Amino acid sequence: MKRRNFIKLSGLSTTAIFVSSSIPFLSSCSDNNMNMGGNMNMGQPIPVTEGGFSALFAIPPIVGGTTTLTAQNVTANTSGFGIVNGFGYATNGLLGPTIKVNTGQSVNVNFVNQLNEKTNIHWHGLKIPANMDGHPEDFINAGGSFNYNFTVYQRAGMHWYHPHADGTTGKQVFQGLAGLFIVNDSEETALNLPSGNRELPLVIQDKRILAGSIPYAPTMMEQMTGLMGQYILVNGVYAPSHNVETAKYRVRILNGSNARIYNLALSNGASFSVIGNDGGLLATPQTVNSLIIASGERADLIIDFGAMGLNSELFLISKTFMGGNAQGTQEFRIMKFKVTTQVVDNFSIPTTLSFISPLTESMATKTRTFEISNVDSGSMSGMMMHTINNKSYDANRIDELVNNGAIEIWTFDNTNGQEPHPMHLHGVQFQILNRTGGRGSLTALEKGWKDMALCMPGEKVKVIVPFNGYTGKFVFHCHNLEHEETGMMGQFQVS
């Protein structure tokens, strides 16, 4: 089905999805959301239902760079919901294995599509050839296969993989297709960061779960705000609990949700250290009490459980924040930690983590501006779209021509927008120069190298991008997957 037909049909759907009889579904399409001028009062918050935090935390298995991934229908035994049908890259699991490689290592992934629909894999955060990147038009049909073969030439960092075929991305990620991709290098190894049982990868996702399935049928308004679920899963487990020692832990977080943004904090108000982000280690650790992380972003944290008493409990929570009409209105718990073992911990966070050469505006040879405020393109007809510079995605159109080797400034302008937009560029890493309007400054997560830039309502974010990788056709888009699927994506050609 073509993107515009998909949008038209699904956008006109008025079916309400009820995930739990204890939670009234908040209608997203009420008359109160439309004013006489046709502009939208975007969305309603979807409240989170907390679990009992008794399920055991689980870590996905680790595989090397030579492996097979099979997109398939799976049944997962999800605590609190019993058997749940969804998608996965391995039998009996909603998430795929974590692929772990060293920089300079070749990757050879035999990908098999056993779904009844097209799919592919985008290697989010990796700088790899265009024909391996998972462009929306480079999909594998049902029953087909493809060999992803590339070499990783970049610094250590935590990335991830997920589907990116045009028109099916949101559904397939929401129903379970995702996995981590970790790159190691000698610089990071020399820091002797917490490892083994003191290194915890957390893939945080919200889901709707109903009668043993994960329904995906966003209404027109949910396509505009992004689809959010009532249940928060960590590594595919609802409301997990994990026993820890009185030590510092490296907690590596991916926001793998379709649209939900989290304002991470600890339930006791304690501070924690940010040591890395999308692009790997920061230059120096940053101490914070809370951290906003958008869908697709990664955060590398050091959390110290050393000052806590035995049998004490601590929760990773999401605090409230100003994030448009549908985001940030509720504080909720995500995961429980229980201190069960007293140990002596000699690790201290290095004062210097990595050398990062800052890029400056004077280095740029070209500046481009992208208007990403919400645009009404005939809402009464059911054809509401998200756009970039008033254009929705067209596979036959190249939006930007870029010279390989150039350094450019890209400004994402959400000054007039009502919804957050986490903007992602394929095939490159960039640095964020500044933010004006809204929050008005950069966060601890926005130092160093990035592949995503969160633009809250009223904000303008300026990034500087060295196009020093591969030539070919890549895409840039909002990583709110419903925004992307309703047109908020463009193409750039590097030559």
N, C-alpha and C positions, 0 to 999 in steps of 0.2 A: 504494500500500500504506500502511495506517495505521501510525503510529509504533510502537504496541505490538506489532502483528503483525510488523513489520520486526525489532524487537528480539528477539522470541521466536524467529523463524526464524534470524536471523544469529547470535544468542547461542548457539544449540545446535550451531552448526557446529564440527566438530572437524578440519576440513581444515587441514593445515599448509602454509604457503607457503614454498618454498625459493627464495631470491633468488640465492644463489651457492653452488656446490658446495663452495667453500672455507670456508663459514661454516655450522656446524650451527645449524639453527633451534632456538631455546630454547623448549621447550614452555611455554605460559602456563597450561596447565590441569592441571598435575600434581597428584597427591594431596597433595603437600607444601604446596600452596597453600590447603588447606582444613583448619581445625581442627574438633574435634568440635562446637563451638558454632555452626558455620555461618559464622563470620566469615572474611574472606579475608585471606591474606597476599599483598598485592597485587603480582602480576606479576613478570616477569623482565626484566632489561635486554636490549635488542637492540643488539648490538655494531655499531659503525660500521666499514666497510671503506674505508680511504683509497685514493685513486687516485694517479696518477703526477704530477699537477699540471703537465701539459704542454698541456692544452687552453686555448685562448684565451678569456679573459674577454669577456663580451658584455654590452652595455647595451641593454635594451628600447627600441624607438623611442618618441619623444615625440609626442603629439598634443594638440590643443587641446580645449576644452570642448565643441565641437560635433563629434560623431564617431559612428560606428557600431561597435558591438561585437556580434559574432556568436559565440554559444556553439556549438562544433562539434567534431566528431572531427578530430584532426590527427595528422600524422606528423612527428615532430621528429628531426633528425639529432643525437643526443646523444653527445658524445665518450665513447668507451669502451664504448658499448652499441649503436652503429649506429642504425638507424631504430627509434624508439620510438613506439608508438601511445598517444595520450592525448587529453585535452581541451584546448582553447585558445579564446581570443577572437579569434585571427587565424590565417590559414593558416600552417602549418609552424612553430608555436611553442607551447610549453607555457604561456608567460605572455602576458598581454595587454600592450598598449602602456601606457606611463606617460602618464596624463592630467595636464596641467599647466595651472593657471589662476591668475588673480589674485583676491584677495579682492574681493567685490562683483560678480564676473563670473557671468553665467548659464551654466548647463550644460545641454546638450541632447544626450542620448545615445539614439540609436535602437538598441534592443536586440532582437536576433533570436535565437530559440532553434531551432537546427538539430540539437539532440540528440534522442534517442529517449526522453527523460524530462523531467519538469518541472524548471525551474530559475528563478532570478531573480538580482538583484544587490543585495547590501548594500554601502553606501558607508561602510565602517568608519572611524569617527572624525569623520564629517561631521555637523553639526547641521542637519538638513534636515527637511521635512515628513514626517509619519508615512507617508503614502501613497507616498512616494518612497524610504523607508529600506530597503526589502527585507525586510519582515516575513515570517517563515516561511510564513504562509498567503497572502501576496501573490505567488503564483508564476505563471509563464508556462508553459503546457503546450507539449509538443513541437509544433514547427511554428508557434508563435505569436510575437508580438512585443509590445513595450511601449516607450513613450517616457518616459525618465527626464528630467524637466525641473525644475530648481531653481536657485536662486541661492546662491552660497557667501558667507555672512556670518560669517567667522571668521578668526582670525589665521593666519599662515603655519605650515605644518606638513606632514609627510609622512604621508598616510593610505593606505588601500588599498581595493580592491574585490574581492569574492568572492561566490560563490553562498551563499544562505541559505534555500533552500526546505526545508521540514520533511522530514526523513528522507533527504535526498540531499546535505547540506552536506559531510560528511566525505569521501564518495567523490569528489565533483566537485572539491573543493580538492586532494585528494591526487593526482588524475589530471591536474591542470594548470590549473584555472580560478582565476586570481588576477592582480592587476595593481596598480600603484602609482597614487596620486592625490596630486599635490603642489600645495599652495596657496602662492603667494608674496604678500608684502605689502611696503609701503614701509619698515617698521621693519627687517625682515630685510635688504632690499636695501641699506640704509644701512650695514650692517656690513661690506660687501665681503668676505663669506666666500668661501673657495675655490670656484671655479666652472669651467665648461668641462670640460677634461680632468682637472681636480683635484677634481671632484665625482663621487663614485662611489656610485650606488644599488646595494645588495646585498639581494636577496631570497633568504634562506637557507631551504632546505627539505630534509627528508629523504624519500627515496623507496625503494620496493621496485620493482625492475625485473627482469622475468623474460620471456625469449623475446620481446622486442620489445613488451612491454606493461607497464603499471603496475597490478598486481593490487590490488584492494581487497576483502578478505574477512576482516575482523577476527573473531577468535574471541571467545567470551564474555569471556575474561579480557582480551583486547586492547581490548574495549569498556570495560572497567573501568579499565585503565591508560592508554589512548590508544594509537593505532596509530603505531608508529615504524618507520622504514626504515633499511636498512644503508648507503645511499649518500647523501652530502650534495651537493646541487646548489646553485649560486649563479647566480641569473638563468637557471635552466634548464640550466646547464652543470655537469658533474661534475668536481670537483677542478680548478678553473680557475687560471690564472696570469695576472698582469697586470704589465706593465712600468710603473714609476713614476719620477718625478724626485726629486731631493734637495730636497723641499719638503713643506709641510703640505697634507694632503688632507682634504676633507670626505667622510666615509664615512657614508652614510645607510642604516641597516640595518633591514629588516623580518624578523622571525621569522615566516615564512609556513608553518611546519610545522603539521601537525595537532595534535601533542601534545608534541613534543620541546622541551625547554628547553636553552638554551646558556649556558655561563659564558664569555663572550668575553674573550680576552686575546691578547697578542702573544707569539710564540714566544721572543723575546729577553728577555721580562719587563719591557719598557719600559712606562712609563705612557702614557696617552692622555687626552684631554679629552672629557667629555660636555657637549655644548652644547644638546641638545634631546631630546625624548621624544615620546610619543603626541600631546600637545597643542601641540607646537611648541617654540620656544626656552625654555630655562631662564632664570632671572634672572641667574645668573652661571655661568661654566664650572666643572665639577667634575673634578678630576684623580683618576684611578683606575688600578689595574693589572689589574682584571678587572671584568666586568659581567654579571650574570645577566639574561637576556632570555627571557621566556616566549612561547609561541605567540600571535601577534597583536600583540605589543608592537613598538614602534619605538625605535631609538636613533640619535641624530645625534651623530657623533663627529668630532674632529679628530685625525688620526694624523700624526705628524711623521717623515718619512723623511729629514730633512735631515742627521742625524748619521751616517747609514749610508754606507759606502763603495760605490763603483761596483761593480756585479756582485754585491753582497751580496743575500741572500735573507731574507725575513721572512714568517712565516706568521700568518694569523689562525687562532686555535685555540679550542677549547672545553675548559676545564679541568674537573676533577672538582668536584663539590659535593654537599651533602646534600640530596637531593630526592625522598625516598621510595625504594621498593624498585626501581623501574624507571628512574629518572633519575639522571644525574650520576655514574655509576660509572666512566666511561672518559674519558681525555683523547684528543682527536683533532684533526687539522688540517682546516681548512675551505677555505682559499684561500691561494695563494702570491703574494707581491709580490716583484718583482725590480727593484733600482735600476739603471737603465740610462743615465740622463742626469743630468749635473751642471748645476745651475742656481743662480741667486741668488734666494732667496725672501725677500721683505720683509714677508710677512704675519705679524702677531702677533695672538693671540686677544684680543678685547676683554675687559676686566675686567667690563664690564656688557653683558649681551646683550639684556635685555628688562625691562620693568616688569611685575611680577606682584603683584597685591594679594592677600595671603594671607587665606584664609577662616578664621574661628575658630569653635570650638564654640558660643560664645555667640550666634552669628548663626543657629543652627539652630532651627527651630520644631518639628521632629519627629525622632525617632530610630527606626530600624528595624534589627532584627537578623536575619541570615540564617544558619542553621545549614547548613554545606556539607560536613560530614564524610561520608565514605562510609557509605552505608546499605545493608544487606542486606535486600532485599525478596523473600525466597523463593528463595535462590540454587539450591537443589536442583531447582527447577522450571524453571530457565533464564530466570527473570524478574528477574534482578538489575538494579537501577536506580540511577542517581545521582539525588539529590533536592536540593531547596532547601526547608528547613523541613519535611522529610519529605513533600514533594509533588513528583511528577514533572510535566513539562510537560503542560498541557491547553489546547488552543487555545480552548476554550469558557469558560475561567476567567480572570478578572482577579485577579491576586494582590495588587496594591497600587494604591490610588487616591491620586494626587498632585495637589496644587493647583499650577497654573502660577504661577511667581513665588516658590514656596516654596524655602527652603534646608533640606536635610535631611541628617542623618547616617545613613549605611548602614554597618553593621558586618558583615563576612563572617567567620564563625567556623568555622575548620578545626581547632579545638583537638584534637579527637579523631580527626582524619583521618589516613590513611596515604598519601594521594596529593596532589600539588600541584593547585591550582585557580586558573587565571588568570581572574578574573571581569571581565566586560565589560558595560558599559551602553550601549545604543543611544541616540542622539539627544541626548546630553549630554556635557560634559566635567566632571571633578571634580578635587579635590585630596585627597591622602592625608594624613590627620592623624597616624596613628601605627600601629605594629605591636607587638603584645605576643606573647610566646612565640616559639619558633623562633629566627629571626635577631634579633628584638627591636628592630630599628630600621629606618629607611627607607634605601634605597639612593640613589645619585646619580641613578638613572633615575627616581626616584619623587618628585622635587621638581617644582614647577610644575603644569601641567595634564595630566591623564591621562584615558584612557577605559578603562584596564585596571588591575587590582590583583591581583598575584600573592600567593596565600595558600599558603605551603608547609605541610607537615604540622606540626601543633602550633601554628599561628599564628592570630591574630585581627587582622584589618586593618580600620581605621576610616577611611572616606572621607566627605567633605562635598561634597554635590551641589547646585549651584544649578539648579533647574528653570526656566530662563529662556529657553526656546526655543519649541518648537512643541507644541500640544496634540495628543492622539491616543493611539493604542495602540502601545507599544514593548515590546521584550523585553530582559531581562538574563539572562546565562548564563555558564557556564564556557566559555572559548575553547579548552580541550581539546575538539576537535570530536567525539570519540567520547563524552566525558562529556555534551556537549550533546545528542547524538543518543540517548543513553540516559536522557534525562529531566531533565538539570540545566539547566533554563531556566524562567523565569517571565515574566509579563507585568505591565507597569504602565501605567495609564491616566492621562494628564495632562489635566486639564480646569480 
